[in-house]
C-alpha cells in the first residue's frame, strides 16, 4: 500500500492519487525512475498543447518533438534531485514551438515505492511567465519613473500621505544644497533645519490639497540659509492609488528679477526717449544764424548723427552707460585727414546714459563750431580735449577741458547762441555740474565739471 494512504486498499489509493493529480490546477507529470512519463494531468496537456498518446510511456526529454530536452531540466533531474529527494521552485526558461517562451518554476519530489518496485518522480510545473513579465514591466516602469523624475529640471519631491519625503530628484538636492540623508524619511517641514516650515506651504498641503486633486503655480517666497531668498512656484498633485503626493518647485527668482529689471529698463527707456525728443526739438528750433535751409539741414543732421552714435553705444551696454574715450573718438572725423589736429588725453571714465548723451551733444557742438570758425577751419589749428577724475565734496567729479589753439583770432559773440545755451544747460542743469566757456583770442576754451556717481 502506498505511503500516506493508510486505511485504503491499493485501488482506492490509486483512485485517490489520480483524483488529486487531476484536481491540481498546475501542470503535473508523474515520471518513472527511468524518466519516462507514467501519466500527466489535464492541465499539463492543455497548457503545453500535447496529447496523452504523444506523452505517456515516452522519455520526458523526447516529448513534443524533443522540446522538453532542456539543459536546466536535465540538471534538475540528474544532479539536483538525486541528492535531495525534493526540490521546490527550480526556475527553468525555455522556448516551446507550440506555446512560445515560458518561464516555469518546477517542484520535484521522489516517491519511494514499497518493496522492489521502482521509485516515482512528481514534477509540478508552475507557469510564471505572466507574473515575471508583470514584475519586469513594473520594474521597468519604476525605473522609467525614477529616470523621468531625475530628468526633470525642476526640483521635485515625492511625499507620503503623512508628508514625509519618500524621495527627491537631483535638481532638488542641487538647487537647495541639501543631501539625501537629510531629506528622505523626514517631514517636509523639517527639511534644511526647518527652513521648509513655510506657513503658505502648510496651508497648501494641509488645507488646499486634501480637497483638490492638485494645485498649480502658488507663489511662495522664502529665505534659505544656503542659497538666500528664493521665489518659488509650487505645483502639487495627489496620486491616490499610490498614496503619494508629487510636489514640484519652480525657482522663478531669476525670472522675477529679470521682470523687475525689464520694467525698470522700460521706464528708464521711456524717460530717455522723452528727453531725446526734447533735445531733438531744441535742435530743430535753434537754427538761428543759419545762412540757408541747406546749412540748417546739414547742422541738424550732424547733431542727430551724434545722438544716434551715442545711442548705439548705450544700447550695447543696455543703457548702463558709455566710456568717455569712445565718445571722444567720434570727434576724429572733424579733423578730416589731419589726425594730429585733435589731441585726446584722458583715462577710461564711465558715464551714465544721461551724462553720455549730454556730453556727446556738447562735444559735437564744439567740434562743429571749430570746423566752421575755429581751430579746425585752418591747417595749423589744434584742439586738445583732456579730462581727469578728482575728489570733490560728496564723492568724485570729472573735470573736462576743451582748448583750441592756432586758429583764427576769436572774438566773443555779441549774443548767446544755441551752442552756448546747449553747453550751459547740459552741464549746469542736466548734469548738475559747472561750465566755464571763454572766447579767448587764441581759441575757444571750455572748462567743465560733472559729478560722478
C-alpha positions, 0 to 999 in steps of 0.5 A: 500500500502506498505511503500516506494512504493508510486505511485504503486498499491499493485501488482506492489509493490509486483512485485517490492519487489520480483524483488529486493529480487531476484536481491540481490546477498546475501542470503535473507529470508523474515520471518513472525512475527511468524518466519516462512519463507514467501519466500527466494531468489535464492541465499539463496537456492543455497548457503545453498543447500535447496529447496523452498518446504523444506523452505517456510511456515516452522519455520526458526529454523526447516529448513534443518533438524533443522540446522538453530536452532542456539543459536546466531540466536535465540538471534538475533531474540528474544532479539536483534531485538525486541528492535531495529527494525534493526540490521546490521552485527550480526556475527553468526558461525555455522556448516551446514551438507550440506555446512560445517562451515560458518561464516555469518554476518546477517542484520535484519530489521522489516517491519511494515505492514499497518493496522492489518496485521502482521509485516515482518522480512528481514534477509540478510545473508552475507557469510564471511567465505572466507574473515575471513579465508583470514584475519586469514591466513594473520594474521597468516602469519604476525605473522609467519613473525614477529616470523621468523624475531625475530628468526633470529640471525642476526640483521635485519631491515625492511625499507620503500621505503623512508628508514625509519625503519618500524621495527627491530628484537631483535638481532638488538636492542641487538647487537647495544644497541639501543631501539625501540623508537629510531629506528622505524619511523626514517631514517636509517641514523639517527639511534644511533645519526647518527652513521648509516650515513655510506657513503658505506651504502648510496651508497648501498641503494641509488645507488646499490639497486634501480637497483638490486633486492638485494645485498649480503655480502658488507663489511662495517666497522664502529665505534659505540659509544656503542659497538666500531668498528664493521665489518659488512656484509650487505645483502639487498633485495627489496620486491616490492609488499610490498614496503619494503626493508629487510636489514640484518647485519652480525657482522663478527668482531669476525670472522675477528679477529679470521682470523687475529689471525689464520694467525698470529698463522700460521706464528708464527707456521711456524717460530717455526717449522723452528727453531725446525728443526734447533735445531733438526739438531744441535742435530743430528750433535753434537754427538761428544764424543759419545762412540757408535751409541747406546749412540748417539741414546739414547742422541738424543732421550732424547733431542727430548723427551724434545722438544716434552714435551715442545711442548705439553705444548705450544700447550695447551696454543696455543703457548702463552707460558709455566710456568717455574715450569712445565718445571722444573718438567720434570727434576724429572725423572733424579733423578730416585727414589731419589726425594730429589736429585733435589731441585726446588725453584722458583715462577710461571714465564711465558715464551714465546714459544721461551724462553720455548723451549730454556730453556727446551733444556738447562735444559735437557742438564744439567740434562743429563750431571749430570746423566752421570758425575755429581751430579746425577751419585752418591747417595749423589749428589744434584742439586738445580735449583732456579730462581727469577724475578728482575728489570733490565734496560728496564723492568724485567729479570729472573735470573736462577741458576743451582748448583750441589753439592756432586758429583764427583770432576769436572774438566773443559773440555779441549774443548767446547762441544755441551752442552756448545755451546747449553747453550751459544747460547740459552741464549746469542743469542736466548734469548738475555740474559747472561750465566755464566757456571763454572766447579767448583770442587764441581759441575757444576754451571750455572748462567743465565739471560733472559729478560722478556717481 
